[in-house]
Amino acid sequence: MDVLVIALLGNQEGVLLRISDVIEANMKMQNEEFTMKESYTYVKIDATLEVKPILMTLPFMAEETESNLPGSNWYTIKYNGMQGYN
């Protein structure tokens, strides 16, 4: 939790560099040759959200709303994503 607060309130680049240093130090305990420079980082997110429709009932959204409101009052949003960097 504290890391999140620091990341949100602090210098983001500095925080990310510090986190990178900590990860590298931890990984070097098991493999002395490990470097973050030669590493790849990926995150994959699969999420399903259900939200109460507010603007979804307007006429211009009718087709999309009908396909995502199968007999309920909630709008279902499915998200699958992957992001990575080196």
PDB file of N, CA, C and O in Angstrom:
ATOM      1  N   MET A   1       0.825  -1.197   0.000  1.00  0.00           N
ATOM      2  CA  MET A   1       0.000   0.000   0.000  1.00  0.00           C
ATOM      3  C   MET A   1       0.866   1.258   0.000  1.00  0.00           C
ATOM      4  O   MET A   1       0.582   2.216  -0.718  1.00  0.00           O
ATOM      5  N   ASP A   2       1.927   1.246   0.813  1.00  0.00           N
ATOM      6  CA  ASP A   2       2.799   2.420   0.874  1.00  0.00           C
ATOM      7  C   ASP A   2       3.467   2.698  -0.468  1.00  0.00           C
ATOM      8  O   ASP A   2       3.632   3.855  -0.855  1.00  0.00           O
ATOM      9  N   VAL A   3       3.851   1.633  -1.181  1.00  0.00           N
ATOM     10  CA  VAL A   3       4.484   1.807  -2.494  1.00  0.00           C
ATOM     11  C   VAL A   3       3.510   2.458  -3.458  1.00  0.00           C
ATOM     12  O   VAL A   3       3.903   3.302  -4.263  1.00  0.00           O
ATOM     13  N   LEU A   4       2.239   2.074  -3.383  1.00  0.00           N
ATOM     14  CA  LEU A   4       1.219   2.660  -4.252  1.00  0.00           C
ATOM     15  C   LEU A   4       1.066   4.149  -3.975  1.00  0.00           C
ATOM     16  O   LEU A   4       0.995   4.946  -4.911  1.00  0.00           O
ATOM     17  N   VAL A   5       1.016   4.533  -2.717  1.00  0.00           N
ATOM     18  CA  VAL A   5       0.883   5.951  -2.357  1.00  0.00           C
ATOM     19  C   VAL A   5       2.091   6.730  -2.860  1.00  0.00           C
ATOM     20  O   VAL A   5       1.944   7.816  -3.419  1.00  0.00           O
ATOM     21  N   ILE A   6       3.276   6.180  -2.662  1.00  0.00           N
ATOM     22  CA  ILE A   6       4.490   6.855  -3.137  1.00  0.00           C
ATOM     23  C   ILE A   6       4.465   6.993  -4.657  1.00  0.00           C
ATOM     24  O   ILE A   6       4.821   8.043  -5.192  1.00  0.00           O
ATOM     25  N   ALA A   7       4.046   5.935  -5.354  1.00  0.00           N
ATOM     26  CA  ALA A   7       3.997   5.970  -6.816  1.00  0.00           C
ATOM     27  C   ALA A   7       3.012   7.010  -7.316  1.00  0.00           C
ATOM     28  O   ALA A   7       3.271   7.685  -8.313  1.00  0.00           O
ATOM     29  N   LEU A   8       1.885   7.145  -6.632  1.00  0.00           N
ATOM     30  CA  LEU A   8       0.869   8.098  -7.071  1.00  0.00           C
ATOM     31  C   LEU A   8       1.248   9.538  -6.756  1.00  0.00           C
ATOM     32  O   LEU A   8       0.908  10.449  -7.510  1.00  0.00           O
ATOM     33  N   LEU A   9       1.942   9.746  -5.658  1.00  0.00           N
ATOM     34  CA  LEU A   9       2.247  11.105  -5.225  1.00  0.00           C
ATOM     35  C   LEU A   9       3.647  11.571  -5.612  1.00  0.00           C
ATOM     36  O   LEU A   9       3.901  12.773  -5.691  1.00  0.00           O
ATOM     37  N   GLY A  10       4.541  10.646  -5.848  1.00  0.00           N
ATOM     38  CA  GLY A  10       5.928  11.012  -6.092  1.00  0.00           C
ATOM     39  C   GLY A  10       6.271  11.153  -7.556  1.00  0.00           C
ATOM     40  O   GLY A  10       5.411  11.093  -8.435  1.00  0.00           O
ATOM     41  N   ASN A  11       7.552  11.341  -7.788  1.00  0.00           N
ATOM     42  CA  ASN A  11       8.109  11.399  -9.135  1.00  0.00           C
ATOM     43  C   ASN A  11       8.011   9.997  -9.721  1.00  0.00           C
ATOM     44  O   ASN A  11       8.734   9.098  -9.290  1.00  0.00           O
ATOM     45  N   GLN A  12       7.136   9.797 -10.691  1.00  0.00           N
ATOM     46  CA  GLN A  12       6.863   8.451 -11.195  1.00  0.00           C
ATOM     47  C   GLN A  12       8.095   7.793 -11.813  1.00  0.00           C
ATOM     48  O   GLN A  12       8.321   6.601 -11.605  1.00  0.00           O
ATOM     49  N   GLU A  13       8.878   8.532 -12.553  1.00  0.00           N
ATOM     50  CA  GLU A  13      10.067   7.933 -13.165  1.00  0.00           C
ATOM     51  C   GLU A  13      11.043   7.474 -12.090  1.00  0.00           C
ATOM     52  O   GLU A  13      11.600   6.379 -12.174  1.00  0.00           O
ATOM     53  N   GLY A  14      11.248   8.312 -11.086  1.00  0.00           N
ATOM     54  CA  GLY A  14      12.141   7.950  -9.985  1.00  0.00           C
ATOM     55  C   GLY A  14      11.650   6.732  -9.225  1.00  0.00           C
ATOM     56  O   GLY A  14      12.440   5.866  -8.849  1.00  0.00           O
ATOM     57  N   VAL A  15      10.347   6.667  -8.999  1.00  0.00           N
ATOM     58  CA  VAL A  15       9.760   5.527  -8.293  1.00  0.00           C
ATOM     59  C   VAL A  15       9.949   4.253  -9.104  1.00  0.00           C
ATOM     60  O   VAL A  15      10.327   3.220  -8.551  1.00  0.00           O
ATOM     61  N   LEU A  16       9.690   4.312 -10.408  1.00  0.00           N
ATOM     62  CA  LEU A  16       9.850   3.128 -11.253  1.00  0.00           C
ATOM     63  C   LEU A  16      11.307   2.668 -11.307  1.00  0.00           C
ATOM     64  O   LEU A  16      11.580   1.468 -11.299  1.00  0.00           O
ATOM     65  N   LEU A  17      12.229   3.608 -11.361  1.00  0.00           N
ATOM     66  CA  LEU A  17      13.645   3.243 -11.363  1.00  0.00           C
ATOM     67  C   LEU A  17      14.041   2.586 -10.043  1.00  0.00           C
ATOM     68  O   LEU A  17      14.816   1.630 -10.027  1.00  0.00           O
ATOM     69  N   ARG A  18      13.509   3.097  -8.947  1.00  0.00           N
ATOM     70  CA  ARG A  18      13.805   2.510  -7.631  1.00  0.00           C
ATOM     71  C   ARG A  18      13.219   1.107  -7.525  1.00  0.00           C
ATOM     72  O   ARG A  18      13.882   0.199  -7.022  1.00  0.00           O
ATOM     73  N   ILE A  19      11.993   0.917  -7.989  1.00  0.00           N
ATOM     74  CA  ILE A  19      11.376  -0.414  -7.970  1.00  0.00           C
ATOM     75  C   ILE A  19      12.202  -1.376  -8.819  1.00  0.00           C
ATOM     76  O   ILE A  19      12.404  -2.530  -8.441  1.00  0.00           O
ATOM     77  N   SER A  20      12.678  -0.896  -9.962  1.00  0.00           N
ATOM     78  CA  SER A  20      13.528  -1.713 -10.831  1.00  0.00           C
ATOM     79  C   SER A  20      14.801  -2.134 -10.102  1.00  0.00           C
ATOM     80  O   SER A  20      15.228  -3.283 -10.213  1.00  0.00           O
ATOM     81  N   ASP A  21      15.403  -1.217  -9.364  1.00  0.00           N
ATOM     82  CA  ASP A  21      16.609  -1.535  -8.596  1.00  0.00           C
ATOM     83  C   ASP A  21      16.332  -2.599  -7.536  1.00  0.00           C
ATOM     84  O   ASP A  21      17.140  -3.505  -7.335  1.00  0.00           O
ATOM     85  N   VAL A  22      15.200  -2.488  -6.866  1.00  0.00           N
ATOM     86  CA  VAL A  22      14.834  -3.458  -5.826  1.00  0.00           C
ATOM     87  C   VAL A  22      14.607  -4.842  -6.441  1.00  0.00           C
ATOM     88  O   VAL A  22      15.063  -5.849  -5.899  1.00  0.00           O
ATOM     89  N   ILE A  23      13.902  -4.885  -7.573  1.00  0.00           N
ATOM     90  CA  ILE A  23      13.666  -6.167  -8.251  1.00  0.00           C
ATOM     91  C   ILE A  23      14.999  -6.789  -8.661  1.00  0.00           C
ATOM     92  O   ILE A  23      15.223  -7.982  -8.459  1.00  0.00           O
ATOM     93  N   GLU A  24      15.876  -5.974  -9.236  1.00  0.00           N
ATOM     94  CA  GLU A  24      17.174  -6.487  -9.670  1.00  0.00           C
ATOM     95  C   GLU A  24      17.972  -7.028  -8.484  1.00  0.00           C
ATOM     96  O   GLU A  24      18.577  -8.096  -8.585  1.00  0.00           O
ATOM     97  N   ALA A  25      17.982  -6.309  -7.368  1.00  0.00           N
ATOM     98  CA  ALA A  25      18.712  -6.764  -6.179  1.00  0.00           C
ATOM     99  C   ALA A  25      18.150  -8.085  -5.666  1.00  0.00           C
ATOM    100  O   ALA A  25      18.908  -8.983  -5.301  1.00  0.00           O
ATOM    101  N   ASN A  26      16.830  -8.207  -5.637  1.00  0.00           N
ATOM    102  CA  ASN A  26      16.207  -9.454  -5.178  1.00  0.00           C
ATOM    103  C   ASN A  26      16.534 -10.617  -6.110  1.00  0.00           C
ATOM    104  O   ASN A  26      16.825 -11.720  -5.646  1.00  0.00           O
ATOM    105  N   MET A  27      16.488 -10.381  -7.410  1.00  0.00           N
ATOM    106  CA  MET A  27      16.762 -11.446  -8.374  1.00  0.00           C
ATOM    107  C   MET A  27      18.231 -11.874  -8.339  1.00  0.00           C
ATOM    108  O   MET A  27      18.544 -13.038  -8.585  1.00  0.00           O
ATOM    109  N   LYS A  28      19.132 -10.937  -8.033  1.00  0.00           N
ATOM    110  CA  LYS A  28      20.561 -11.262  -7.974  1.00  0.00           C
ATOM    111  C   LYS A  28      20.884 -12.194  -6.814  1.00  0.00           C
ATOM    112  O   LYS A  28      21.945 -12.818  -6.805  1.00  0.00           O
ATOM    113  N   MET A  29      19.990 -12.298  -5.836  1.00  0.00           N
ATOM    114  CA  MET A  29      20.208 -13.234  -4.732  1.00  0.00           C
ATOM    115  C   MET A  29      20.181 -14.681  -5.233  1.00  0.00           C
ATOM    116  O   MET A  29      20.846 -15.549  -4.668  1.00  0.00           O
ATOM    117  N   GLN A  30      19.412 -14.934  -6.291  1.00  0.00           N
ATOM    118  CA  GLN A  30      19.321 -16.283  -6.850  1.00  0.00           C
ATOM    119  C   GLN A  30      20.207 -16.461  -8.086  1.00  0.00           C
ATOM    120  O   GLN A  30      20.663 -17.568  -8.373  1.00  0.00           O
ATOM    121  N   ASN A  31      20.449 -15.367  -8.814  1.00  0.00           N
ATOM    122  CA  ASN A  31      21.237 -15.440 -10.047  1.00  0.00           C
ATOM    123  C   ASN A  31      22.074 -14.165 -10.143  1.00  0.00           C
ATOM    124  O   ASN A  31      21.559 -13.101 -10.486  1.00  0.00           O
ATOM    125  N   GLU A  32      23.365 -14.280  -9.839  1.00  0.00           N
ATOM    126  CA  GLU A  32      24.234 -13.099  -9.785  1.00  0.00           C
ATOM    127  C   GLU A  32      24.359 -12.373 -11.123  1.00  0.00           C
ATOM    128  O   GLU A  32      24.725 -11.198 -11.156  1.00  0.00           O
ATOM    129  N   GLU A  33      24.062 -13.057 -12.218  1.00  0.00           N
ATOM    130  CA  GLU A  33      24.200 -12.455 -13.545  1.00  0.00           C
ATOM    131  C   GLU A  33      22.937 -11.735 -14.011  1.00  0.00           C
ATOM    132  O   GLU A  33      22.921 -11.166 -15.103  1.00  0.00           O
ATOM    133  N   PHE A  34      21.893 -11.751 -13.210  1.00  0.00           N
ATOM    134  CA  PHE A  34      20.623 -11.137 -13.609  1.00  0.00           C
ATOM    135  C   PHE A  34      20.769  -9.619 -13.724  1.00  0.00           C
ATOM    136  O   PHE A  34      21.351  -8.973 -12.852  1.00  0.00           O
ATOM    137  N   THR A  35      20.232  -9.059 -14.814  1.00  0.00           N
ATOM    138  CA  THR A  35      20.146  -7.598 -14.954  1.00  0.00           C
ATOM    139  C   THR A  35      18.774  -7.241 -15.522  1.00  0.00           C
ATOM    140  O   THR A  35      18.226  -7.965 -16.353  1.00  0.00           O
ATOM    141  N   MET A  36      18.243  -6.143 -15.073  1.00  0.00           N
ATOM    142  CA  MET A  36      16.951  -5.684 -15.587  1.00  0.00           C
ATOM    143  C   MET A  36      17.065  -5.264 -17.050  1.00  0.00           C
ATOM    144  O   MET A  36      16.088  -5.339 -17.795  1.00  0.00           O
ATOM    145  N   LYS A  37      18.260  -4.820 -17.467  1.00  0.00           N
ATOM    146  CA  LYS A  37      18.460  -4.404 -18.859  1.00  0.00           C
ATOM    147  C   LYS A  37      18.152  -5.520 -19.844  1.00  0.00           C
ATOM    148  O   LYS A  37      17.699  -5.263 -20.960  1.00  0.00           O
ATOM    149  N   GLU A  38      18.396  -6.749 -19.436  1.00  0.00           N
ATOM    150  CA  GLU A  38      18.201  -7.894 -20.321  1.00  0.00           C
ATOM    151  C   GLU A  38      16.885  -8.619 -20.046  1.00  0.00           C
ATOM    152  O   GLU A  38      16.680  -9.738 -20.514  1.00  0.00           O
ATOM    153  N   SER A  39      16.016  -7.996 -19.306  1.00  0.00           N
ATOM    154  CA  SER A  39      14.755  -8.645 -18.919  1.00  0.00           C
ATOM    155  C   SER A  39      13.576  -8.043 -19.660  1.00  0.00           C
ATOM    156  O   SER A  39      13.615  -6.906 -20.130  1.00  0.00           O
ATOM    157  N   TYR A  40      12.543  -8.837 -19.747  1.00  0.00           N
ATOM    158  CA  TYR A  40      11.285  -8.390 -20.338  1.00  0.00           C
ATOM    159  C   TYR A  40      10.216  -8.441 -19.257  1.00  0.00           C
ATOM    160  O   TYR A  40      10.221  -9.330 -18.406  1.00  0.00           O
ATOM    161  N   THR A  41       9.314  -7.495 -19.296  1.00  0.00           N
ATOM    162  CA  THR A  41       8.234  -7.449 -18.319  1.00  0.00           C
ATOM    163  C   THR A  41       6.910  -7.408 -19.060  1.00  0.00           C
ATOM    164  O   THR A  41       6.714  -6.596 -19.965  1.00  0.00           O
ATOM    165  N   TYR A  42       6.013  -8.286 -18.669  1.00  0.00           N
ATOM    166  CA  TYR A  42       4.680  -8.329 -19.268  1.00  0.00           C
ATOM    167  C   TYR A  42       3.642  -8.430 -18.173  1.00  0.00           C
ATOM    168  O   TYR A  42       3.890  -9.000 -17.110  1.00  0.00           O
ATOM    169  N   VAL A  43       2.496  -7.880 -18.441  1.00  0.00           N
ATOM    170  CA  VAL A  43       1.355  -8.043 -17.545  1.00  0.00           C
ATOM    171  C   VAL A  43       0.159  -8.421 -18.408  1.00  0.00           C
ATOM    172  O   VAL A  43      -0.068  -7.833 -19.465  1.00  0.00           O
ATOM    173  N   LYS A  44      -0.599  -9.407 -17.948  1.00  0.00           N
ATOM    174  CA  LYS A  44      -1.794  -9.836 -18.666  1.00  0.00           C
ATOM    175  C   LYS A  44      -2.983  -9.645 -17.735  1.00  0.00           C
ATOM    176  O   LYS A  44      -2.949 -10.043 -16.571  1.00  0.00           O
ATOM    177  N   ILE A  45      -4.028  -9.033 -18.264  1.00  0.00           N
ATOM    178  CA  ILE A  45      -5.226  -8.769 -17.469  1.00  0.00           C
ATOM    179  C   ILE A  45      -6.435  -9.342 -18.181  1.00  0.00           C
ATOM    180  O   ILE A  45      -6.672  -9.063 -19.356  1.00  0.00           O
ATOM    181  N   ASP A  46      -7.188 -10.140 -17.463  1.00  0.00           N
ATOM    182  CA  ASP A  46      -8.482 -10.637 -17.919  1.00  0.00           C
ATOM    183  C   ASP A  46      -9.495 -10.165 -16.885  1.00  0.00           C
ATOM    184  O   ASP A  46      -9.408 -10.534 -15.714  1.00  0.00           O
ATOM    185  N   ALA A  47     -10.441  -9.361 -17.308  1.00  0.00           N
ATOM    186  CA  ALA A  47     -11.402  -8.801 -16.354  1.00  0.00           C
ATOM    187  C   ALA A  47     -12.807  -8.799 -16.930  1.00  0.00           C
ATOM    188  O   ALA A  47     -13.005  -8.647 -18.136  1.00  0.00           O
ATOM    189  N   THR A  48     -13.766  -8.968 -16.051  1.00  0.00           N
ATOM    190  CA  THR A  48     -15.173  -8.834 -16.410  1.00  0.00           C
ATOM    191  C   THR A  48     -15.787  -7.850 -15.431  1.00  0.00           C
ATOM    192  O   THR A  48     -15.747  -8.060 -14.219  1.00  0.00           O
ATOM    193  N   LEU A  49     -16.346  -6.791 -15.955  1.00  0.00           N
ATOM    194  CA  LEU A  49     -16.977  -5.763 -15.129  1.00  0.00           C
ATOM    195  C   LEU A  49     -18.473  -5.759 -15.379  1.00  0.00           C
ATOM    196  O   LEU A  49     -18.925  -5.952 -16.508  1.00  0.00           O
ATOM    197  N   GLU A  50     -19.222  -5.543 -14.340  1.00  0.00           N
ATOM    198  CA  GLU A  50     -20.657  -5.353 -14.489  1.00  0.00           C
ATOM    199  C   GLU A  50     -20.995  -3.989 -13.904  1.00  0.00           C
ATOM    200  O   GLU A  50     -20.763  -3.733 -12.723  1.00  0.00           O
ATOM    201  N   VAL A  51     -21.541  -3.121 -14.738  1.00  0.00           N
ATOM    202  CA  VAL A  51     -21.880  -1.768 -14.297  1.00  0.00           C
ATOM    203  C   VAL A  51     -23.325  -1.463 -14.632  1.00  0.00           C
ATOM    204  O   VAL A  51     -23.876  -1.969 -15.610  1.00  0.00           O
ATOM    205  N   LYS A  52     -23.921  -0.637 -13.814  1.00  0.00           N
ATOM    206  CA  LYS A  52     -25.294  -0.229 -14.058  1.00  0.00           C
ATOM    207  C   LYS A  52     -25.301   0.748 -15.238  1.00  0.00           C
ATOM    208  O   LYS A  52     -24.553   1.725 -15.240  1.00  0.00           O
ATOM    209  N   PRO A  53     -26.138   0.486 -16.230  1.00  0.00           N
ATOM    210  CA  PRO A  53     -26.150   1.370 -17.400  1.00  0.00           C
ATOM    211  C   PRO A  53     -26.760   2.729 -17.070  1.00  0.00           C
ATOM    212  O   PRO A  53     -27.830   2.812 -16.467  1.00  0.00           O
ATOM    213  N   ILE A  54     -26.078   3.772 -17.468  1.00  0.00           N
ATOM    214  CA  ILE A  54     -26.614   5.122 -17.285  1.00  0.00           C
ATOM    215  C   ILE A  54     -26.938   5.685 -18.662  1.00  0.00           C
ATOM    216  O   ILE A  54     -28.099   5.947 -18.976  1.00  0.00           O
ATOM    217  N   LEU A  55     -25.910   5.869 -19.477  1.00  0.00           N
ATOM    218  CA  LEU A  55     -26.123   6.383 -20.831  1.00  0.00           C
ATOM    219  C   LEU A  55     -26.389   5.267 -21.830  1.00  0.00           C
ATOM    220  O   LEU A  55     -26.734   5.534 -22.981  1.00  0.00           O
ATOM    221  N   MET A  56     -26.234   4.028 -21.403  1.00  0.00           N
ATOM    222  CA  MET A  56     -26.386   2.902 -22.324  1.00  0.00           C
ATOM    223  C   MET A  56     -27.818   2.702 -22.805  1.00  0.00           C
ATOM    224  O   MET A  56     -28.045   1.982 -23.777  1.00  0.00           O
ATOM    225  N   THR A  57     -28.759   3.310 -22.161  1.00  0.00           N
ATOM    226  CA  THR A  57     -30.154   3.143 -22.573  1.00  0.00           C
ATOM    227  C   THR A  57     -30.577   4.172 -23.618  1.00  0.00           C
ATOM    228  O   THR A  57     -31.723   4.154 -24.067  1.00  0.00           O
ATOM    229  N   LEU A  58     -29.679   5.062 -24.008  1.00  0.00           N
ATOM    230  CA  LEU A  58     -30.000   6.057 -25.027  1.00  0.00           C
ATOM    231  C   LEU A  58     -30.101   5.376 -26.396  1.00  0.00           C
ATOM    232  O   LEU A  58     -29.435   4.367 -26.629  1.00  0.00           O
ATOM    233  N   PRO A  59     -30.926   5.915 -27.304  1.00  0.00           N
ATOM    234  CA  PRO A  59     -31.174   5.273 -28.600  1.00  0.00           C
ATOM    235  C   PRO A  59     -29.914   4.950 -29.406  1.00  0.00           C
ATOM    236  O   PRO A  59     -29.858   3.897 -30.043  1.00  0.00           O
ATOM    237  N   PHE A  60     -28.913   5.815 -29.398  1.00  0.00           N
ATOM    238  CA  PHE A  60     -27.729   5.557 -30.215  1.00  0.00           C
ATOM    239  C   PHE A  60     -26.901   4.377 -29.695  1.00  0.00           C
ATOM    240  O   PHE A  60     -25.998   3.908 -30.387  1.00  0.00           O
ATOM    241  N   MET A  61     -27.196   3.897 -28.492  1.00  0.00           N
ATOM    242  CA  MET A  61     -26.493   2.745 -27.921  1.00  0.00           C
ATOM    243  C   MET A  61     -27.364   1.494 -27.884  1.00  0.00           C
ATOM    244  O   MET A  61     -26.959   0.477 -27.320  1.00  0.00           O
ATOM    245  N   ALA A  62     -28.552   1.554 -28.475  1.00  0.00           N
ATOM    246  CA  ALA A  62     -29.527   0.464 -28.344  1.00  0.00           C
ATOM    247  C   ALA A  62     -28.975  -0.890 -28.779  1.00  0.00           C
ATOM    248  O   ALA A  62     -29.115  -1.873 -28.052  1.00  0.00           O
ATOM    249  N   GLU A  63     -28.352  -0.955 -29.947  1.00  0.00           N
ATOM    250  CA  GLU A  63     -27.856  -2.246 -30.447  1.00  0.00           C
ATOM    251  C   GLU A  63     -26.783  -2.828 -29.525  1.00  0.00           C
ATOM    252  O   GLU A  63     -26.825  -4.011 -29.188  1.00  0.00           O
ATOM    253  N   GLU A  64     -25.842  -2.010 -29.128  1.00  0.00           N
ATOM    254  CA  GLU A  64     -24.767  -2.459 -28.230  1.00  0.00           C
ATOM    255  C   GLU A  64     -25.324  -2.861 -26.871  1.00  0.00           C
ATOM    256  O   GLU A  64     -24.891  -3.854 -26.287  1.00  0.00           O
ATOM    257  N   THR A  65     -26.267  -2.103 -26.378  1.00  0.00           N
ATOM    258  CA  THR A  65     -26.852  -2.384 -25.065  1.00  0.00           C
ATOM    259  C   THR A  65     -27.610  -3.696 -25.067  1.00  0.00           C
ATOM    260  O   THR A  65     -27.472  -4.486 -24.133  1.00  0.00           O
ATOM    261  N   GLU A  66     -28.402  -3.946 -26.090  1.00  0.00           N
ATOM    262  CA  GLU A  66     -29.185  -5.180 -26.149  1.00  0.00           C
ATOM    263  C   GLU A  66     -28.287  -6.410 -26.159  1.00  0.00           C
ATOM    264  O   GLU A  66     -28.627  -7.424 -25.549  1.00  0.00           O
ATOM    265  N   SER A  67     -27.159  -6.340 -26.834  1.00  0.00           N
ATOM    266  CA  SER A  67     -26.271  -7.505 -26.896  1.00  0.00           C
ATOM    267  C   SER A  67     -25.492  -7.711 -25.598  1.00  0.00           C
ATOM    268  O   SER A  67     -24.976  -8.804 -25.362  1.00  0.00           O
ATOM    269  N   ASN A  68     -25.400  -6.693 -24.763  1.00  0.00           N
ATOM    270  CA  ASN A  68     -24.640  -6.804 -23.517  1.00  0.00           C
ATOM    271  C   ASN A  68     -25.502  -6.788 -22.259  1.00  0.00           C
ATOM    272  O   ASN A  68     -24.973  -6.833 -21.148  1.00  0.00           O
ATOM    273  N   LEU A  69     -26.803  -6.725 -22.418  1.00  0.00           N
ATOM    274  CA  LEU A  69     -27.712  -6.765 -21.267  1.00  0.00           C
ATOM    275  C   LEU A  69     -28.646  -7.965 -21.401  1.00  0.00           C
ATOM    276  O   LEU A  69     -29.853  -7.791 -21.566  1.00  0.00           O
ATOM    277  N   PRO A  70     -28.108  -9.166 -21.332  1.00  0.00           N
ATOM    278  CA  PRO A  70     -28.948 -10.352 -21.522  1.00  0.00           C
ATOM    279  C   PRO A  70     -29.844 -10.616 -20.316  1.00  0.00           C
ATOM    280  O   PRO A  70     -29.492 -11.404 -19.438  1.00  0.00           O
ATOM    281  N   GLY A  71     -30.988  -9.966 -20.271  1.00  0.00           N
ATOM    282  CA  GLY A  71     -31.963 -10.203 -19.214  1.00  0.00           C
ATOM    283  C   GLY A  71     -31.591  -9.645 -17.856  1.00  0.00           C
ATOM    284  O   GLY A  71     -32.139 -10.085 -16.845  1.00  0.00           O
ATOM    285  N   SER A  72     -30.687  -8.699 -17.801  1.00  0.00           N
ATOM    286  CA  SER A  72     -30.339  -8.108 -16.506  1.00  0.00           C
ATOM    287  C   SER A  72     -30.326  -6.594 -16.634  1.00  0.00           C
ATOM    288  O   SER A  72     -30.471  -6.051 -17.729  1.00  0.00           O
ATOM    289  N   ASN A  73     -30.154  -5.927 -15.519  1.00  0.00           N
ATOM    290  CA  ASN A  73     -30.081  -4.466 -15.516  1.00  0.00           C
ATOM    291  C   ASN A  73     -28.633  -3.992 -15.482  1.00  0.00           C
ATOM    292  O   ASN A  73     -28.374  -2.808 -15.265  1.00  0.00           O
ATOM    293  N   TRP A  74     -27.702  -4.891 -15.692  1.00  0.00           N
ATOM    294  CA  TRP A  74     -26.288  -4.551 -15.622  1.00  0.00           C
ATOM    295  C   TRP A  74     -25.643  -4.686 -16.992  1.00  0.00           C
ATOM    296  O   TRP A  74     -25.986  -5.583 -17.762  1.00  0.00           O
ATOM    297  N   TYR A  75     -24.724  -3.807 -17.288  1.00  0.00           N
ATOM    298  CA  TYR A  75     -23.975  -3.828 -18.536  1.00  0.00           C
ATOM    299  C   TYR A  75     -22.669  -4.577 -18.275  1.00  0.00           C
ATOM    300  O   TYR A  75     -21.931  -4.223 -17.356  1.00  0.00           O
ATOM    301  N   THR A  76     -22.380  -5.590 -19.058  1.00  0.00           N
ATOM    302  CA  THR A  76     -21.177  -6.402 -18.866  1.00  0.00           C
ATOM    303  C   THR A  76     -20.095  -5.977 -19.852  1.00  0.00           C
ATOM    304  O   THR A  76     -20.323  -5.898 -21.059  1.00  0.00           O
ATOM    305  N   ILE A  77     -18.929  -5.711 -19.312  1.00  0.00           N
ATOM    306  CA  ILE A  77     -17.776  -5.342 -20.127  1.00  0.00           C
ATOM    307  C   ILE A  77     -16.693  -6.383 -19.871  1.00  0.00           C
ATOM    308  O   ILE A  77     -16.310  -6.617 -18.725  1.00  0.00           O
ATOM    309  N   LYS A  78     -16.204  -7.002 -20.931  1.00  0.00           N
ATOM    310  CA  LYS A  78     -15.113  -7.969 -20.803  1.00  0.00           C
ATOM    311  C   LYS A  78     -13.857  -7.344 -21.396  1.00  0.00           C
ATOM    312  O   LYS A  78     -13.891  -6.766 -22.483  1.00  0.00           O
ATOM    313  N   TYR A  79     -12.760  -7.463 -20.677  1.00  0.00           N
ATOM    314  CA  TYR A  79     -11.492  -6.897 -21.129  1.00  0.00           C
ATOM    315  C   TYR A  79     -10.395  -7.953 -21.023  1.00  0.00           C
ATOM    316  O   TYR A  79     -10.242  -8.606 -19.991  1.00  0.00           O
ATOM    317  N   ASN A  80      -9.649  -8.106 -22.087  1.00  0.00           N
ATOM    318  CA  ASN A  80      -8.465  -8.959 -22.098  1.00  0.00           C
ATOM    319  C   ASN A  80      -7.342  -8.130 -22.696  1.00  0.00           C
ATOM    320  O   ASN A  80      -7.478  -7.602 -23.800  1.00  0.00           O
ATOM    321  N   GLY A  81      -6.257  -8.013 -21.989  1.00  0.00           N
ATOM    322  CA  GLY A  81      -5.159  -7.223 -22.521  1.00  0.00           C
ATOM    323  C   GLY A  81      -3.810  -7.705 -22.032  1.00  0.00           C
ATOM    324  O   GLY A  81      -3.691  -8.327 -20.976  1.00  0.00           O
ATOM    325  N   MET A  82      -2.796  -7.400 -22.826  1.00  0.00           N
ATOM    326  CA  MET A  82      -1.429  -7.724 -22.447  1.00  0.00           C
ATOM    327  C   MET A  82      -0.544  -6.556 -22.857  1.00  0.00           C
ATOM    328  O   MET A  82      -0.656  -6.035 -23.967  1.00  0.00           O
ATOM    329  N   GLN A  83       0.322  -6.159 -21.961  1.00  0.00           N
ATOM    330  CA  GLN A  83       1.233  -5.045 -22.214  1.00  0.00           C
ATOM    331  C   GLN A  83       2.617  -5.478 -21.762  1.00  0.00           C
ATOM    332  O   GLN A  83       2.761  -6.143 -20.736  1.00  0.00           O
ATOM    333  N   GLY A  84       3.612  -5.111 -22.511  1.00  0.00           N
ATOM    334  CA  GLY A  84       4.961  -5.486 -22.122  1.00  0.00           C
ATOM    335  C   GLY A  84       5.978  -4.451 -22.544  1.00  0.00           C
ATOM    336  O   GLY A  84       5.720  -3.602 -23.397  1.00  0.00           O
ATOM    337  N   TYR A  85       7.127  -4.541 -21.932  1.00  0.00           N
ATOM    338  CA  TYR A  85       8.234  -3.663 -22.288  1.00  0.00           C
ATOM    339  C   TYR A  85       9.542  -4.347 -21.926  1.00  0.00           C
ATOM    340  O   TYR A  85       9.560  -5.344 -21.204  1.00  0.00           O
ATOM    341  N   ASN A  86      10.607  -3.811 -22.426  1.00  0.00           N
ATOM    342  CA  ASN A  86      11.931  -4.369 -22.178  1.00  0.00           C
ATOM    343  C   ASN A  86      12.760  -3.318 -21.499  1.00  0.00           C
ATOM    344  O   ASN A  86      13.926  -3.558 -21.186  1.00  0.00           O
TER     345      ASN A  86
END
